[in-house]
C-alpha cells in the first residue's frame, strides 16, 4: 500500500489534534493562575449519636423517644421504622429562637435516616413530623451545656 504525502499529512494532523499533549491546561489558563475556591467545612460532631425512631403503627404516628436530652455537638439520628415521616424544628413552635433549621427530608423507606448535628444553645426546642404534627407526632429536645 502506497501512502501519498497528502494522506500522511492528513493522518498526522488527526493524530496531533486528537491526542497531542499541551503544556496549557484546558481553558487556556496556567495552573498557577487558578485558585481553589474556598470550601465551607461542616462542624464535626463531637458527641454521641442519639437515635430517634419514627413510627406509624396501631398506636398512631410518633417519635420514640419523643423527649430527648442532648449536648451541643451530639447528633440526632432520625430513623424511619414505618410510615412516611420527616423531622422539623418549626419557627412557630420555637418562638424567639433564631436560626431554626428547615424541615428535614421526607423519609419513605424503612431504615432511611436523617442526621442532625445539635448546634443550638442550651434550652428547650420543639420538633415535629410536618404531615403528622396535628396527629400528635411531636417531640422536645432539651439541649444542655457540655
C-alpha positions as CSV (number, residue, x, y, z in Angstrom):
1,X,0.0,0.0,0.0
2,X,1.4,3.3,-1.0
3,X,0.7,6.5,1.1
4,X,0.9,9.8,-0.6
5,X,2.2,12.9,1.0
6,X,-1.3,14.3,1.4
7,X,-2.5,11.2,3.2
8,X,0.4,11.3,5.6
9,X,-0.1,15.0,6.3
10,X,-3.8,14.4,6.9
11,X,-3.2,11.5,9.3
12,X,-0.5,13.4,11.1
13,X,-2.9,16.3,11.6
14,X,-5.6,14.0,13.0
15,X,-3.2,12.4,15.4
16,X,-1.9,15.7,16.7
17,X,-5.5,17.1,17.1
18,X,-6.9,14.1,18.9
19,X,-4.1,13.1,21.2
20,X,-1.5,15.7,21.2
21,X,-0.3,16.9,24.6
22,X,-0.4,20.5,25.5
23,X,1.5,22.5,28.1
24,X,-1.5,24.6,29.0
25,X,-4.4,23.1,30.9
26,X,-7.9,23.1,29.4
27,X,-9.4,26.5,29.3
28,X,-6.1,28.2,28.4
29,X,-5.1,29.3,32.0
30,X,-1.9,28.4,33.7
31,X,-2.5,26.1,36.7
32,X,-0.7,28.6,38.9
33,X,-3.3,31.3,37.9
34,X,-6.2,29.1,39.1
35,X,-7.0,29.5,42.8
36,X,-9.0,26.9,44.6
37,X,-12.4,28.1,45.7
38,X,-12.7,28.1,49.5
39,X,-14.8,25.3,50.9
40,X,-17.0,25.7,53.9
41,X,-16.4,22.9,56.4
42,X,-19.3,21.5,58.3
43,X,-18.7,21.4,62.0
44,X,-17.6,18.0,63.1
45,X,-19.8,16.0,65.5
46,X,-18.2,15.9,69.0
47,X,-20.6,13.9,71.0
48,X,-22.7,10.8,70.8
49,X,-25.4,9.7,68.3
50,X,-28.9,9.7,69.7
51,X,-31.3,7.6,67.7
52,X,-34.9,8.6,67.4
53,X,-37.3,6.2,65.7
54,X,-40.2,7.5,63.5
55,X,-43.1,5.1,63.7
56,X,-46.6,4.5,62.3
57,X,-48.5,1.6,63.9
58,X,-51.7,0.8,65.7
59,X,-50.9,3.5,68.3
60,X,-50.6,6.2,65.7
61,X,-47.7,8.3,64.4
62,X,-44.9,9.1,66.9
63,X,-41.2,9.6,67.7
64,X,-39.6,7.1,70.1
65,X,-38.3,8.6,72.3
66,X,-40.2,11.9,72.0
67,X,-38.3,13.6,74.8
68,X,-34.6,13.9,74.3
69,X,-31.7,15.3,76.2
70,X,-28.6,16.2,74.2
71,X,-25.4,18.4,74.3
72,X,-24.1,20.7,71.7
73,X,-22.1,18.5,69.3
74,X,-24.3,15.4,69.7
75,X,-26.0,14.1,66.6
76,X,-29.7,13.3,66.5
77,X,-30.3,10.4,64.1
78,X,-33.9,10.2,62.9
79,X,-34.6,6.6,61.7
80,X,-37.7,5.6,59.8
81,X,-39.3,2.5,61.1
82,X,-42.6,2.7,59.3
83,X,-44.8,5.2,57.6
84,X,-43.6,8.3,55.8
85,X,-42.1,11.0,58.1
86,X,-39.7,13.9,58.5
87,X,-38.4,15.9,61.4
88,X,-38.5,19.7,61.6
89,X,-37.9,22.4,64.2
90,X,-40.5,25.0,63.1
91,X,-40.2,28.6,64.0
92,X,-43.9,28.6,65.0
93,X,-43.2,26.3,68.0
94,X,-39.8,27.7,68.8
95,X,-40.7,31.4,69.2
96,X,-37.9,33.8,69.7
97,X,-35.2,31.2,68.9
98,X,-33.1,32.3,66.0
99,X,-31.6,30.1,63.2
100,X,-34.1,27.2,63.3
101,X,-33.2,24.8,60.6
102,X,-35.6,24.0,57.8
103,X,-37.5,20.7,57.6
104,X,-35.5,17.5,57.2
105,X,-36.1,15.3,54.2
106,X,-39.3,13.1,53.9
107,X,-38.1,9.6,54.6
108,X,-40.1,6.9,52.8
109,X,-38.2,3.6,53.1
110,X,-37.8,1.7,56.4
111,X,-34.2,2.1,57.6
112,X,-33.6,5.5,56.0
113,X,-32.0,8.1,58.3
114,X,-31.5,11.8,58.7
115,X,-28.7,13.0,60.9
116,X,-29.0,16.4,62.6
117,X,-26.0,18.0,64.4
118,X,-27.1,19.7,67.6
119,X,-25.7,23.3,67.5
120,X,-28.4,25.1,69.5
121,X,-27.5,26.9,72.6
122,X,-28.8,25.4,75.9
123,X,-32.6,25.4,76.1
124,X,-35.7,23.6,75.0
125,X,-36.6,23.1,71.4
126,X,-39.8,21.6,69.9
127,X,-39.7,19.3,66.9
128,X,-42.3,17.6,64.8
129,X,-43.1,15.5,61.8
130,X,-44.7,18.1,59.4
131,X,-47.5,15.9,58.0
132,X,-48.4,14.3,61.3
133,X,-47.9,17.2,63.9
134,X,-51.6,17.7,64.2
135,X,-51.9,13.9,65.0
136,X,-49.5,14.3,67.9
137,X,-46.2,13.4,66.2
138,X,-44.2,16.0,68.2
139,X,-41.2,15.9,70.5
140,X,-39.0,18.0,72.7
141,X,-35.2,18.4,72.6
142,X,-33.5,19.6,75.8
143,X,-30.0,20.9,75.0
144,X,-27.6,21.1,78.0
145,X,-24.2,22.6,78.4
146,X,-21.3,20.2,77.6
